[in-house]
Amino acid sequence: MPVSGVRIALDDFGTGYSSLSFLGRLPLDIVKVPRPFVVALGSNAREEALASAVVALGRQLQLTTVAEGVETEPQRELLVEMGCDLAQGFLFAPALEEAELADVLSRGVADRTRRRLRIA
């Protein structure tokens, strides 16, 4: 349960120094599927299996799953099939300079950049 609207995400789970023990010890709300796993979707079965495992583990622990670095529609489709909740990446919005970001936020269209993976 978020405190004062604060939610905690474990970024790049499964890479570097992150471990399974963090998922049980920390009060997490979100687990992120690392970009290297997402980039390999559809071309590397081992990396695809890792992405699927992170999504499945997150779902079993009732965490929101977010895929990083989604650049293509086929990647998005595979993530939807896996049951991933959300995604971020160039498929949804390009990187913005500070002034451009301020303009987008002031116009109230930032929600467009947070497109959900699941399409009703």
C-alpha positions in Angstrom: 0.0 0.0 0.0 1.6 3.3 -1.1 2.3 5.8 1.7 1.3 9.4 0.7 1.1 8.4 -2.9 4.7 7.0 -3.0 5.3 3.8 -4.9 8.6 1.9 -5.0 9.9 0.2 -8.1 12.8 -2.3 -8.5 14.5 -1.2 -11.6 16.5 -3.6 -13.9 15.5 -6.6 -11.9 17.6 -9.6 -12.9 20.7 -7.7 -13.8 23.7 -6.4 -11.9 23.3 -6.8 -8.1 19.6 -7.2 -7.8 18.4 -10.5 -6.5 15.3 -12.5 -5.7 15.7 -11.7 -2.0 14.9 -8.0 -2.7 11.5 -9.0 -3.9 10.7 -10.5 -0.5 12.4 -8.0 1.7 11.5 -4.6 0.2 8.0 -3.0 0.2 7.9 -3.0 -3.6 5.0 -2.0 -5.8 6.6 -2.3 -9.2 9.2 -4.6 -10.9 10.7 -3.5 -14.2 11.7 -5.8 -17.0 15.1 -4.7 -18.0 15.7 -3.2 -21.5 18.2 -5.9 -22.6 15.5 -8.6 -22.1 12.9 -6.5 -24.0 15.2 -5.7 -26.9 15.9 -9.4 -27.4 12.2 -10.3 -27.7 11.5 -12.4 -30.8 15.2 -12.9 -31.6 16.7 -14.5 -28.5 14.8 -17.3 -26.8 16.9 -17.2 -23.6 16.4 -13.5 -23.1 12.7 -13.9 -24.0 12.4 -16.6 -21.3 14.0 -14.2 -18.8 11.6 -11.4 -19.6 8.7 -13.8 -19.3 10.0 -15.0 -15.9 10.3 -11.5 -14.6 6.7 -10.7 -15.7 5.4 -14.0 -14.2 7.2 -13.5 -10.9 5.9 -9.9 -10.6 2.4 -11.0 -11.3 2.6 -13.8 -8.7 3.8 -11.3 -6.1 1.0 -8.9 -7.1 3.4 -6.3 -8.3 2.9 -4.0 -11.3 5.2 -5.1 -14.2 6.7 -2.4 -16.4 8.8 -3.2 -19.5 11.6 -0.9 -20.3 12.8 0.1 -23.8 9.9 -1.1 -25.9 10.6 0.1 -29.4 8.6 -2.1 -31.8 5.0 -3.3 -32.1 6.1 -7.0 -32.0 7.9 -6.4 -28.7 4.7 -4.8 -27.3 2.6 -7.7 -28.6 4.8 -10.3 -26.9 4.7 -8.4 -23.6 0.9 -8.3 -23.8 0.9 -12.1 -24.3 3.2 -12.4 -21.3 0.8 -10.4 -19.2 3.0 -7.4 -18.6 1.1 -4.4 -17.2 2.8 -1.4 -18.6 5.6 -0.3 -20.9 7.9 2.6 -21.6 10.0 3.3 -24.6 10.3 5.0 -28.0 7.3 3.1 -29.4 5.2 5.3 -27.1 7.1 8.6 -27.0 10.6 9.8 -28.0 13.0 11.2 -25.6 12.4 14.9 -25.1 14.6 17.9 -24.3 13.8 19.8 -21.1 11.8 22.6 -22.8 9.8 20.1 -24.9 9.0 18.1 -21.7 7.9 21.2 -19.9 5.6 22.1 -22.9 4.1 18.6 -23.0 3.4 18.7 -19.2 1.9 22.1 -19.3 -0.5 21.0 -22.1 -1.6 18.1 -20.0 -0.9 15.5 -22.6 1.7 13.5 -20.6 -0.8 10.7 -20.1 -0.5 9.9 -23.8 3.1 8.7 -23.2 1.9 6.2 -20.6 0.0 4.0 -23.0 -1.1 0.8 -21.4 -0.1 -2.5 -22.9 -3.5 -4.0 -22.5 -5.9 -2.8 -25.1 -9.6 -3.2 -24.4 
